Amino acid sequence: MTAPKNHHNMPSLEQMLEELHKLPDGGMRMLDLALALSNQGRPDSAKIAESAALAVGDPHVTHRWRKMQASRAPANQFLLLRNHSRTVAFQQAIERVVSAADLVLEIGTGSGILAMLAAQAGAEQVISCERQHYMAEIARNIIRTNGFENQIRILSKNLDQLELQEDLPRKADVLVADLFTGSLLDAGGMRLIHRARKDLTADNGTVIPASATLRGRLVGGQDLERLCRIETAGGFDLSEFNLFSPPIIQLLPERFTTLSYSAYSEIIDCFDFDFNALHGFYPRQKSIEIRVTDDGTILGLLQWLKLEVSPGNRLESDEKSNLNWSRYLHVFPSPIIAREGELLHLNLLHNLQSFSAWPSK
């Protein structure tokens, strides 16, 4: 008969890490252990294992850890942190809304900058959740370095794991969430804001940012056509390959600034979202008519984001903006030769996770 396992004799985490450190590939095995602990819902232990792996000082381990981290966090976060207009817009909104005795809840700590702005504005307490456990630890260090450790509490949790009383003493007076890319929807921030606003924010609480609009206009031009269509190459007719033209192309900021294109409509508002009232937080499809403003060949809809951080305090990644947000080209199945004054019928769809646009004909 097999004797029952005695869990009291199992090695501690520190003992396991010590044994792994003795192995030639110990650092890699520590990262494996960190992943396993994270998957088991043991974030604090996973963080300890990651720290031990990095302490080995093996360049291969560090490189693997950086690749792991890149899959967890947006690669453009340093560009966003350096974007002065974005920081100022959030700072002004926070200073306008936050007052003494306020409890502020932030979704996604990142570097901790918005939590510190809320504390600096006089919030009694700021509670910020960060699902990346090691990033949460670094944010704690940054907050301690800047002297806000008594006002700010960082939770190494997903928002979905937060509970009243256990994590928040009461519902928050202010909700802060900078979760958005230029697409608004793809990062999953809408679902998180809906949950936080509905369950964790006071009825008379305020959300920063206040609202968002997906905007766009009809466009065409050779630079855009090169991204999504082909006629000939190497002397061969490849036009039938355009059947596989992508429905959407992400235009990174540095790429967008190099493109020349023609506009064939005025700017239109596609969908609006009110973060305080939760208006627009449901899947929607509609058909609209857009008047063509010039003769030409229309390739698709150029789409960007307008974010109302607070009333009158706007961030918009339109054609002239220096915001480090991507724009998106929604490519039509085939080019449309249009004349000035014509009406183009366009279908618009979003499901709170993605946005798409295509012509009716």
C-alpha positions as CSV (number, residue, x, y, z in Angstrom):
1,M,0.0,0.0,0.0
2,T,1.4,3.4,-1.0
3,A,1.9,5.8,1.9
4,P,0.1,9.1,1.6
5,K,2.1,12.1,0.5
6,N,3.3,14.2,3.4
7,H,3.0,17.8,2.1
8,H,4.8,19.0,5.2
9,N,8.0,17.4,3.8
10,M,7.7,19.2,0.4
11,P,10.4,21.7,-0.2
12,S,9.7,25.4,0.2
13,L,9.8,27.8,-2.8
14,E,13.1,29.1,-1.5
15,Q,14.6,25.6,-1.3
16,M,13.4,24.8,-4.8
17,L,15.0,28.0,-6.2
18,E,18.2,27.2,-4.4
19,E,18.3,23.8,-5.9
20,L,17.5,25.1,-9.4
21,H,20.2,27.7,-9.1
22,K,22.8,24.9,-8.9
23,L,21.8,23.5,-12.3
24,P,23.5,24.7,-15.5
25,D,20.1,25.8,-16.9
26,G,18.8,26.9,-13.5
27,G,17.7,30.3,-14.7
28,M,15.5,28.9,-17.4
29,R,14.0,26.4,-15.1
30,M,13.2,29.2,-12.6
31,L,11.3,30.9,-15.4
32,D,9.4,27.7,-16.1
33,L,8.5,27.6,-12.4
34,A,7.4,31.2,-12.4
35,L,5.0,30.4,-15.3
36,A,3.6,27.4,-13.5
37,L,3.1,29.4,-10.3
38,S,1.4,32.1,-12.2
39,N,-0.9,29.6,-13.9
40,Q,-1.8,28.2,-10.5
41,G,-2.9,31.6,-9.3
42,R,0.1,32.2,-7.1
43,P,1.3,35.7,-8.3
44,D,3.5,36.5,-5.3
45,S,5.4,33.2,-5.6
46,A,5.7,33.7,-9.4
47,K,7.2,37.1,-8.8
48,I,9.8,35.7,-6.4
49,A,10.7,33.0,-9.0
50,E,11.1,35.6,-11.8
51,S,13.3,37.8,-9.6
52,A,15.5,34.8,-8.8
53,A,15.8,33.9,-12.5
54,L,16.9,37.5,-13.4
55,A,19.4,37.5,-10.5
56,V,21.2,34.6,-12.2
57,G,22.6,37.2,-14.6
58,D,22.4,34.9,-17.7
59,P,21.8,36.9,-20.9
60,H,19.7,34.0,-22.3
61,V,17.4,34.0,-19.3
62,T,17.1,37.8,-19.4
63,H,16.2,37.7,-23.1
64,R,13.6,35.0,-22.6
65,W,12.1,37.0,-19.7
66,R,11.9,40.1,-21.8
67,K,10.1,38.2,-24.5
68,M,7.7,36.9,-21.9
69,Q,7.1,40.5,-20.7
70,A,6.6,41.8,-24.2
71,S,3.7,39.4,-24.7
72,R,2.1,40.8,-21.5
73,A,2.3,44.5,-22.1
74,P,2.0,46.8,-25.1
75,A,5.3,47.6,-26.9
76,N,4.4,51.2,-27.4
77,Q,4.1,52.1,-23.7
78,F,7.4,54.1,-23.7
79,L,6.2,56.2,-26.6
80,L,3.0,56.8,-24.7
81,L,4.8,57.8,-21.6
82,R,6.9,60.3,-23.5
83,N,3.9,61.8,-25.2
84,H,3.6,65.1,-23.3
85,S,0.1,66.0,-24.5
86,R,-1.3,62.7,-23.4
87,T,0.2,63.1,-19.9
88,V,-1.0,66.7,-19.6
89,A,-4.5,65.8,-20.7
90,F,-4.8,63.1,-18.0
91,Q,-3.2,65.3,-15.4
92,Q,-5.7,68.1,-16.1
93,A,-8.6,65.8,-15.9
94,I,-7.4,64.2,-12.6
95,E,-6.8,67.6,-11.0
96,R,-10.2,68.8,-12.1
97,V,-12.0,65.7,-10.7
98,V,-10.1,64.3,-7.7
99,S,-10.5,65.9,-4.3
100,A,-9.6,65.2,-0.7
101,A,-11.3,62.2,0.8
102,D,-11.7,60.6,-2.6
103,L,-11.0,56.9,-3.2
104,V,-9.5,56.5,-6.7
105,L,-9.5,53.1,-8.5
106,E,-7.1,52.7,-11.4
107,I,-7.2,49.8,-13.9
108,G,-3.7,48.9,-15.1
109,T,-0.9,50.5,-13.1
110,G,1.8,50.2,-15.7
111,S,4.6,52.6,-14.5
112,G,2.3,54.1,-11.8
113,I,2.3,57.6,-13.4
114,L,-1.5,58.1,-13.3
115,A,-1.8,56.7,-9.8
116,M,0.8,59.2,-8.7
117,L,-1.0,62.1,-10.5
118,A,-4.2,61.1,-8.5
119,A,-2.3,61.1,-5.3
120,Q,-0.6,64.4,-6.1
121,A,-4.1,65.8,-6.8
122,G,-5.0,65.1,-3.2
123,A,-6.8,61.7,-3.3
124,E,-7.1,60.1,0.2
125,Q,-6.3,56.7,-1.3
126,V,-5.5,55.3,-4.7
127,I,-5.9,51.6,-5.4
128,S,-4.5,50.4,-8.6
129,C,-4.6,46.9,-10.0
130,E,-1.9,45.5,-12.3
131,R,-2.2,41.9,-13.7
132,Q,1.5,41.7,-14.5
133,H,2.9,40.8,-11.1
134,Y,6.5,41.8,-11.7
135,M,5.4,45.1,-13.3
136,A,3.3,45.7,-10.2
137,E,6.4,45.2,-8.0
138,I,8.4,47.7,-10.1
139,A,5.5,50.2,-9.9
140,R,5.6,49.8,-6.1
141,N,9.3,50.7,-6.2
142,I,8.6,53.7,-8.4
143,I,5.8,54.9,-6.1
144,R,8.0,54.5,-3.1
145,T,10.9,56.4,-4.8
146,N,8.5,59.3,-5.5
147,G,7.1,59.3,-1.9
148,F,3.5,58.2,-2.5
149,E,3.6,54.8,-0.8
150,N,1.3,56.0,2.0
151,Q,-1.4,57.0,-0.5
152,I,-1.2,54.4,-3.2
153,R,-1.8,50.7,-2.9
154,I,-0.9,48.4,-5.9
155,L,-2.8,45.1,-6.2
156,S,-1.2,42.3,-8.2
157,K,-4.6,41.3,-9.6
158,N,-6.8,41.3,-12.6
159,L,-9.7,43.7,-12.3
160,D,-12.0,40.7,-12.4
161,Q,-10.5,39.5,-9.2
162,L,-11.2,42.7,-7.2
163,E,-13.8,42.5,-4.5
164,L,-15.4,45.2,-2.3
165,Q,-14.3,45.0,1.3
166,E,-11.4,42.7,0.5
167,D,-9.6,44.9,-2.0
168,L,-11.6,48.2,-1.8
169,P,-13.0,49.5,1.5
170,R,-15.9,51.0,-0.5
171,K,-16.9,51.9,-4.0
172,A,-14.5,54.3,-5.7
173,D,-15.3,57.9,-6.2
174,V,-13.1,58.2,-9.3
175,L,-12.3,55.5,-11.8
176,V,-9.1,56.0,-14.0
177,A,-8.4,53.8,-16.9
178,D,-5.9,54.4,-19.7
179,L,-6.3,51.1,-21.5
180,F,-6.7,52.3,-25.1
181,T,-4.9,52.0,-28.3
182,G,-5.9,53.9,-31.4
183,S,-8.5,51.2,-32.1
184,L,-10.2,51.7,-28.7
185,L,-11.7,48.2,-28.7
186,D,-9.0,45.7,-29.4
187,A,-7.2,45.9,-26.0
188,G,-10.3,44.7,-24.1
189,G,-10.6,47.9,-22.1
190,M,-14.3,48.4,-22.7
191,R,-15.3,45.2,-20.8
192,L,-13.1,46.2,-17.9
193,I,-14.5,49.7,-17.7
194,H,-18.0,48.3,-17.8
195,R,-17.3,45.9,-14.9
196,A,-15.5,48.6,-12.8
197,R,-18.1,51.3,-13.5
198,K,-21.0,48.9,-12.7
199,D,-19.7,47.1,-9.7
200,L,-16.8,49.0,-8.1
201,T,-17.6,52.7,-8.7
202,A,-20.1,54.8,-6.8
203,D,-23.3,55.8,-8.7
204,N,-22.2,59.4,-8.6
205,G,-18.6,58.6,-9.3
206,T,-16.6,59.9,-12.3
207,V,-14.7,58.0,-15.0
208,I,-11.5,59.3,-16.6
209,P,-11.6,59.4,-19.5
210,A,-15.2,60.5,-19.9
211,S,-16.1,59.3,-23.4
212,A,-14.7,58.1,-26.7
213,T,-15.6,58.3,-30.4
214,L,-14.5,56.2,-33.3
215,R,-14.0,58.6,-36.2
216,G,-13.0,58.3,-39.8
217,R,-13.2,59.4,-43.5
218,L,-13.1,57.9,-46.9
219,V,-9.6,57.8,-48.4
220,G,-7.6,56.6,-51.4
221,G,-4.3,57.1,-53.1
222,Q,-1.3,55.2,-54.4
223,D,0.5,54.9,-51.0
224,L,-2.5,53.2,-49.5
225,E,-3.1,51.1,-52.6
226,R,0.5,49.7,-52.3
227,L,-0.5,48.4,-48.8
228,C,-3.5,46.4,-49.9
229,R,-3.6,45.7,-53.6
230,I,-1.5,44.4,-56.5
231,E,-2.0,44.4,-60.3
232,T,1.2,43.2,-61.8
233,A,4.6,42.0,-60.5
234,G,7.5,40.6,-62.5
235,G,5.5,41.1,-65.7
236,F,2.7,38.9,-64.5
237,D,-1.0,39.8,-64.0
238,L,-1.7,39.2,-60.3
239,S,-4.9,41.1,-60.0
240,E,-7.0,38.1,-58.9
241,F,-4.8,37.9,-55.8
242,N,-6.7,41.0,-54.6
243,L,-9.4,38.6,-53.4
244,F,-7.1,38.2,-50.3
245,S,-6.7,42.0,-49.7
246,P,-6.8,42.5,-45.9
247,P,-10.0,43.9,-44.4
248,I,-8.0,46.1,-42.0
249,I,-4.4,47.4,-41.9
250,Q,-2.9,48.9,-38.8
251,L,-0.9,52.1,-39.6
252,L,1.7,52.6,-36.9
253,P,2.5,56.2,-36.0
254,E,5.9,56.3,-37.7
255,R,4.4,54.6,-40.8
256,F,1.4,56.9,-41.0
257,T,3.4,60.0,-41.1
258,T,5.2,58.9,-44.3
259,L,2.0,58.2,-46.2
260,S,0.4,60.4,-48.8
261,Y,-3.3,59.9,-49.5
262,S,-6.4,61.7,-50.6
263,A,-9.6,62.3,-48.6
264,Y,-12.9,61.8,-50.3
265,S,-15.4,62.7,-47.5
266,E,-15.7,64.9,-44.4
267,I,-14.9,63.4,-41.1
268,I,-17.7,61.2,-39.7
269,D,-18.4,59.9,-36.2
270,C,-18.9,56.1,-36.4
271,F,-19.7,55.1,-32.8
272,D,-19.8,57.0,-29.5
273,F,-19.2,55.6,-26.0
274,D,-20.0,57.3,-22.7
275,F,-17.9,55.8,-19.9
276,N,-19.8,57.4,-17.1
277,A,-23.3,56.4,-18.2
278,L,-22.1,53.3,-20.0
279,H,-24.0,54.4,-23.1
280,G,-22.9,52.5,-26.3
281,F,-21.6,49.5,-24.3
282,Y,-23.3,46.9,-26.5
283,P,-22.6,45.4,-29.9
284,R,-24.1,47.5,-32.7
285,Q,-24.4,47.6,-36.5
286,K,-25.7,50.4,-38.6
287,S,-25.8,51.6,-42.2
288,I,-24.9,55.2,-43.1
289,E,-24.7,57.4,-46.2
290,I,-21.5,59.4,-46.7
291,R,-21.3,62.2,-49.3
292,V,-18.2,62.0,-51.6
293,T,-16.4,65.3,-51.6
294,D,-14.2,64.8,-54.7
295,D,-13.8,62.6,-57.8
296,G,-11.5,59.7,-57.3
297,T,-10.9,56.1,-56.4
298,I,-11.9,55.2,-52.8
299,L,-9.9,52.4,-51.2
300,G,-11.5,52.3,-47.7
301,L,-12.2,54.1,-44.5
302,L,-9.3,55.7,-42.5
303,Q,-10.3,55.3,-38.8
304,W,-8.9,56.9,-35.6
305,L,-9.9,57.6,-32.0
306,K,-11.1,60.7,-30.2
307,L,-10.9,60.5,-26.4
308,E,-12.7,63.0,-24.3
309,V,-10.5,62.8,-21.2
310,S,-12.7,65.3,-19.4
311,P,-15.2,67.8,-20.8
312,G,-13.4,70.0,-23.2
313,N,-10.1,68.1,-22.7
314,R,-9.6,66.0,-25.8
315,L,-7.0,63.7,-27.2
316,E,-7.6,62.8,-30.9
317,S,-5.3,60.8,-33.2
318,D,-6.6,62.5,-36.4
319,E,-4.4,63.1,-39.5
320,K,-2.5,66.1,-37.9
321,S,-2.1,64.6,-34.4
322,N,1.3,63.7,-32.9
323,L,-0.3,61.2,-30.5
324,N,1.5,57.8,-30.6
325,W,-1.7,55.9,-31.4
326,S,-2.1,53.8,-34.5
327,R,-4.6,54.6,-37.2
328,Y,-6.5,51.9,-39.1
329,L,-7.3,51.5,-42.8
330,H,-10.5,49.5,-43.3
331,V,-10.0,48.2,-46.8
332,F,-13.0,47.8,-49.1
333,P,-13.2,44.5,-51.1
334,S,-12.6,46.4,-54.3
335,P,-11.9,50.1,-55.1
336,I,-14.9,52.4,-55.7
337,I,-14.7,54.9,-58.5
338,A,-16.8,57.8,-57.2
339,R,-17.9,61.3,-58.2
340,E,-18.2,64.4,-56.1
341,G,-21.6,64.6,-54.6
342,E,-22.4,60.9,-54.8
343,L,-23.7,59.1,-51.7
344,L,-21.7,56.0,-50.6
345,H,-23.6,53.5,-48.4
346,L,-21.4,52.2,-45.7
347,N,-22.0,49.4,-43.1
348,L,-20.4,50.0,-39.6
349,L,-20.1,47.3,-37.0
350,H,-18.6,46.9,-33.5
351,N,-18.9,44.1,-30.9
352,L,-17.0,45.9,-28.1
353,Q,-13.9,44.0,-29.2
354,S,-13.4,45.2,-32.8
355,F,-14.7,47.6,-35.3
356,S,-15.2,47.1,-39.1
357,A,-16.5,49.0,-42.1
358,W,-17.5,47.9,-45.6
359,P,-19.6,49.3,-48.4
360,S,-23.1,48.0,-49.2
361,K,-22.3,47.5,-52.9
